[in-house]
Amino acid sequence: MVTEKMIGGLPLAFFEIDRQAVILKIKGVGEIKQRLASIGIAENEEIIIVAKNAQSCIVKVKESKVALDFKMTNKIIVKEKTEWTN
């Protein structure tokens, strides 16, 4: 079993609802990163999954809620936010 600790992060798609995370990396080319950054999704930002279904999930970043498909959530690498996370 591959764990978050072994690889330094997991795709956001694997996180559970209401679990706070910090974005470590966004996989993809500049256009994808720019589009996500324009809606507040960028490295070192906090993110929370607020709802999920078979095709997509709704995330909260800053004070906004955004719907993302699972293809996109697999490109967002996160780690669980703890009291030790900067």
trRosetta pair geometry for C-beta under 8 A, 3 or more apart (Angstrom, degrees):
i j d omega theta_ij theta_ji phi_ij phi_ji
2 6 5.7 -123 -158 68 67 138
2 7 6.3 23 180 -21 110 123
3 6 4.9 103 57 -1 75 103
3 7 7.7 171 84 10 43 84
4 7 7.0 -85 -153 52 27 82
4 8 7.7 -76 170 102 61 7
4 9 6.2 4 -156 -128 84 18
4 10 4.8 -71 -98 -24 86 109
4 79 6.1 127 178 -129 121 76
4 80 6.7 60 145 -7 170 98
5 8 7.8 31 -165 -70 24 33
7 10 7.1 98 70 -76 118 62
8 24 6.9 159 140 -172 93 165
8 79 7.1 -66 165 -74 51 125
9 24 4.4 -114 -80 25 157 150
9 25 6.9 147 72 23 161 98
9 77 4.3 79 123 166 134 98
9 78 5.8 162 -161 77 106 18
9 79 4.7 -86 -103 -58 81 85
10 14 4.7 -77 154 62 126 134
10 15 6.9 144 91 -54 117 82
10 77 7.0 166 84 -149 15 69
10 78 6.6 -36 65 63 65 70
10 79 7.5 109 17 -95 73 51
11 14 5.5 96 70 -2 78 100
11 73 6.4 96 162 135 98 71
11 74 4.5 -4 -159 -138 148 50
11 75 7.4 52 -133 0 105 16
11 76 6.6 92 -156 67 65 57
11 77 6.1 -49 -89 -96 47 59
11 78 7.6 51 -177 19 15 83
12 15 5.6 -47 -162 15 50 117
12 21 6.8 178 -116 79 84 159
12 23 7.9 -18 -67 -103 118 85
12 47 6.8 -39 -122 110 131 140
12 49 7.0 149 173 -60 96 111
12 57 7.8 -151 133 67 105 144
12 59 7.2 -10 173 -91 142 141
12 68 8.0 28 96 85 139 148
12 73 4.3 -108 82 -167 104 87
12 74 7.6 -119 46 -68 75 22
12 76 4.2 3 -10 86 125 110
12 77 7.6 -124 -31 -86 75 13
12 78 5.1 70 -82 0 78 125
13 57 7.3 173 -116 -1 61 136
13 70 5.2 72 -118 -151 129 85
13 73 4.0 120 -63 112 82 114
13 74 5.0 -10 -6 -70 136 68
15 19 4.9 -141 180 73 104 128
15 21 5.8 -76 -106 -44 162 141
15 49 5.6 159 98 -3 105 130
15 78 6.6 -25 -42 74 140 132
15 80 7.7 157 -121 -85 115 81
16 19 4.8 87 64 -19 79 127
16 49 7.1 -166 118 63 25 129
17 49 5.2 -101 -109 107 48 100
17 50 6.7 53 -153 -163 91 15
17 51 6.6 36 -120 -94 121 26
17 52 5.9 -129 -67 0 101 108
18 48 6.5 11 -134 -174 29 112
18 49 7.2 -66 -14 76 30 72
18 50 7.2 68 -70 -113 61 49
19 48 7.0 171 73 -139 36 75
19 49 6.7 12 43 35 81 98
19 80 6.4 -62 170 -121 108 96
20 46 6.3 -17 -168 -166 98 108
20 47 7.9 142 -157 75 53 38
20 48 5.4 -32 -101 -89 59 99
20 80 7.0 81 84 -164 64 65
20 81 4.0 -60 123 44 104 122
21 46 7.1 145 81 -156 42 59
21 47 5.4 -32 72 67 93 84
21 48 7.1 154 21 -86 77 46
21 78 3.8 43 161 163 132 135
21 79 6.4 156 -156 77 87 27
21 80 5.7 -61 -103 -106 75 35
21 81 5.7 -165 -110 -21 14 88
22 44 6.6 -10 -178 -145 104 35
22 45 7.3 165 -151 83 63 29
22 46 5.8 -40 -97 -98 67 59
22 47 7.5 136 -111 19 19 80
22 78 6.2 152 72 -156 36 85
22 79 5.8 -19 56 60 89 79
22 80 8.0 28 13 117 80 11
22 81 5.1 110 -32 -83 91 90
22 85 5.4 -179 -18 -180 144 139
23 26 6.8 7 179 -53 122 89
23 41 6.8 134 -76 -172 160 73
23 42 6.7 151 84 103 148 27
23 43 5.4 -131 113 -120 102 35
23 44 6.5 -51 69 9 84 20
23 45 5.2 14 22 53 120 76
23 46 7.9 -147 -4 -83 82 12
23 47 5.8 65 -48 -5 97 125
23 76 6.0 -61 -127 -170 105 98
23 77 7.3 95 -161 75 63 52
23 78 5.4 -50 -100 -96 45 86
24 43 6.7 -5 160 -139 17 90
24 77 4.9 -62 64 109 103 95
24 78 6.0 163 2 -113 87 25
24 79 5.7 67 -46 -11 122 96
25 43 6.3 18 -95 -103 34 110
25 77 4.3 5 58 51 89 121
26 32 7.0 -163 150 119 114 102
26 33 5.2 137 94 -106 132 86
26 36 5.9 -167 -142 66 156 156
26 41 7.3 108 -89 135 137 98
26 42 7.3 -70 -18 -133 136 39
26 43 6.6 -119 -6 -57 92 83
26 75 6.0 40 -167 140 70 93
26 76 5.7 -13 -110 -106 79 63
26 77 7.2 -157 -78 20 29 79
27 75 4.4 -126 60 -153 88 76
27 76 7.9 -124 19 -56 79 25
27 77 6.7 80 -27 -23 96 107
28 31 7.8 -90 148 66 110 68
28 32 3.4 -38 133 63 144 149
28 33 6.1 174 83 -40 100 79
28 75 5.2 20 -33 -161 116 137
29 32 5.8 98 57 11 60 100
29 33 7.4 -128 109 1 31 96
30 33 5.7 -64 -146 43 33 108
30 34 5.8 32 159 -22 71 109
31 34 5.8 -54 -143 36 27 111
31 35 6.4 28 157 -20 63 106
32 35 5.9 -55 -149 34 29 110
32 36 6.4 22 156 -12 64 108
32 72 8.0 -171 -159 -128 111 88
32 75 6.6 -70 161 154 143 160
33 36 5.9 -58 -146 42 30 107
33 37 6.0 32 155 -21 66 110
33 42 7.7 73 -172 -118 84 77
34 37 5.6 -55 -143 38 29 112
34 38 6.4 36 155 -27 63 104
35 38 5.8 -53 -154 27 29 114
35 39 7.3 5 154 0 60 104
36 39 6.3 -71 -158 45 35 96
36 41 4.0 -73 176 80 96 110
36 42 6.8 151 117 -70 95 58
36 72 7.7 164 -86 -170 115 115
36 76 7.5 172 -146 -84 153 110
37 40 7.6 76 -168 -55 33 7
37 41 6.7 -99 -75 71 31 57
37 42 4.6 56 -111 -78 83 110
39 61 7.3 93 130 61 80 139
39 64 7.0 -133 179 109 81 149
39 66 5.4 94 156 -103 133 150
40 45 6.6 154 161 -157 75 161
40 61 4.3 157 115 116 115 123
40 62 5.1 -100 -163 10 144 121
40 64 5.8 138 22 44 152 128
40 66 7.5 -180 53 -27 105 139
41 45 6.5 -147 -139 66 35 145
41 47 6.9 46 -123 -91 89 132
41 59 7.6 62 -93 96 121 141
41 61 5.4 -114 -77 -81 71 167
41 66 7.1 -102 -41 58 119 156
41 76 6.8 -61 177 -109 125 134
42 45 5.2 90 60 -16 68 123
45 61 5.9 33 146 -155 132 107
45 62 7.3 -53 -162 -43 119 85
46 61 7.4 160 87 -135 57 62
46 81 6.1 22 -127 -73 101 151
47 59 5.4 -3 -173 -179 102 125
47 60 7.1 156 -157 76 53 51
47 61 5.2 -16 -106 -89 83 87
47 76 7.4 -38 67 160 171 141
47 78 6.4 -103 57 -105 118 143
48 59 6.5 150 77 -160 41 71
48 60 4.7 -11 60 52 97 101
49 52 6.0 18 171 -54 126 106
49 57 5.2 -31 -144 169 108 135
49 58 7.3 109 -162 75 61 49
49 59 5.5 -45 -99 -100 51 77
50 58 5.1 -54 65 100 95 98
50 59 6.7 146 7 -122 85 21
50 60 5.2 72 -36 -25 122 104
50 65 6.3 -51 33 -128 147 116
51 57 6.4 175 93 -157 53 65
51 58 4.3 24 49 36 97 110
52 56 7.7 -159 -144 105 52 42
52 57 4.3 -14 -103 -107 75 100
52 58 7.7 -135 -63 22 43 66
53 56 6.2 15 53 53 90 66
53 57 7.4 176 21 -83 55 56
55 69 6.2 -42 159 -138 80 86
55 70 6.4 -125 -174 -7 35 105
56 67 5.6 30 158 -178 136 95
56 68 6.2 169 -158 88 91 38
56 69 4.8 -60 -97 -105 92 48
56 70 6.4 -125 -92 -32 38 71
57 67 7.5 175 93 -147 30 59
57 68 6.1 -16 63 62 75 85
57 70 7.2 83 -7 -81 95 70
57 73 5.9 48 35 -67 119 154
58 65 5.6 17 174 179 107 106
58 66 7.0 165 -154 81 63 32
58 67 5.2 -34 -97 -93 76 68
58 68 7.8 147 -102 17 28 70
59 65 7.0 168 85 -151 35 60
59 66 5.6 -22 61 62 85 84
59 68 6.1 4 3 8 115 118
59 73 7.8 157 -44 -103 131 108
60 63 7.9 -20 -171 -147 97 17
60 64 7.1 165 -150 87 59 39
60 65 5.2 -31 -94 -95 73 74
60 66 7.9 150 -96 17 26 72
61 64 5.9 -19 66 65 76 90
61 66 6.4 -11 17 11 109 119
68 72 4.4 -115 -174 84 106 127
68 73 5.2 124 114 -54 124 88
68 76 7.9 8 158 -4 166 137
69 72 5.3 95 60 10 70 100
69 73 7.3 -140 102 -3 35 91
70 73 5.3 -54 -138 41 42 110
70 74 6.2 48 159 -26 68 100
71 74 6.1 -56 -158 29 26 112
71 75 7.4 23 146 -18 58 105
72 75 5.7 -57 -160 29 41 112
72 76 7.0 31 149 -17 69 105
73 76 5.7 -55 -149 34 43 110
79 85 7.3 176 98 -109 107 126
80 85 7.9 -145 110 -52 51 140
81 85 4.8 -108 -146 43 63 156
82 85 5.1 120 47 -19 62 97
